[in-house]
Amino acid sequence: MTRSLLTEEQVLSQLQELKEWTRAGAEIRKMVEYADFIRAMGFVNSVALLAERFNHHPDIDIRWNKVTLVLSTHSAGGLTELDFRLARSIDQL
């Protein structure tokens, strides 16, 4: 998987295909809310397994029942295809 930066046009196109992800500069982010802490942590654990499989790890902020995920390919300095592939896989959880 290439870790080349996507063009602005590519980022906008791919962002349209995602559910509830937003762009913040060189990152994409999504906040997910669950009924309680245990369900939120179950989601985080599922994301962790995906991240290991992709060898690409999101920043994760956990606030009781709210989980915010932030994706960016730091080594490339912005958004790459890998960020969007992982986001699409997270959306399938």
N, C-alpha and C positions, 0 to 999 in steps of 0.2 A: 504494500500500500504506500503510495507516494505521500510525502508530507510537504508538498508544495502548496504555497498559499493560493487560495482561490481568488479569482477576480471578484470585483464588486457585483457584477452581473451574476456570476455563479453563486455567490453567497445569497443574494436576494432570491434567486430561483429556488435554491435548496431550502431556504427558510420557509418558503410558501408551502412546502410539502410536510412540514413538521407540525405537530399538535401542541399549541400553547408555548412554543419556544419563542423567545424574543432576543433581539440582538442588542448588545451593549458594547459598542466599539469593536474590539477584536475578539469578542466572546459571544456565545449564545447561552441563554439561561432559561431555566424552567423551575417554577415552584409547584410542588405537589402537596396537597393537604390530605391527611388521613384522619380517621376517627379517633385514634389514640397513638401514643408513643410506640407501642409494640408493633402496630401495623406500619408505622413510618420506618421503624428499624428493619422490619422485614423487607421493605422496598429498598432501603439502603444496602442491605446484604445482597439482594438480587443485582443491584447496580454494580456492587463490588465484584461479583462473579463475572459479569459482562466486561467490566473494565479490565480485569485480568486477562480474559480471553482476547480482548482487543489490544492489550498492552498499551492502554491509553486511559488515563485516570482523571475523572472530573474533580473539580473542587466541590465539596459537599458541605452544606451548612444545615444543621439539624436544630430545629427549635420546637421541641416537644412533638407536635403532630405535623409540623411543616418541614418539608425537605426542599432545599434549593440546590439545584445542580448547575454548575458553570463549566462549559467546555471551551477550550482553546488549545491549539497546539503551540505551547510555549517555545519549543525548540525551533519552530518555523516562524514565530513572531505573529501569529494570528490564526485565522480559520483555514482548515484544510478539509479535504474529503473525509478524513478520519473522524473529525468532530461530528459531521453530519451522519456518517454511518453509525457511530455510537448513539447519537441522539435518536435515530430511527429505531435502533434495537431497544433502547430504553422505553420508547413509546409503545413497544409491543409487550412490555411486562404487564 
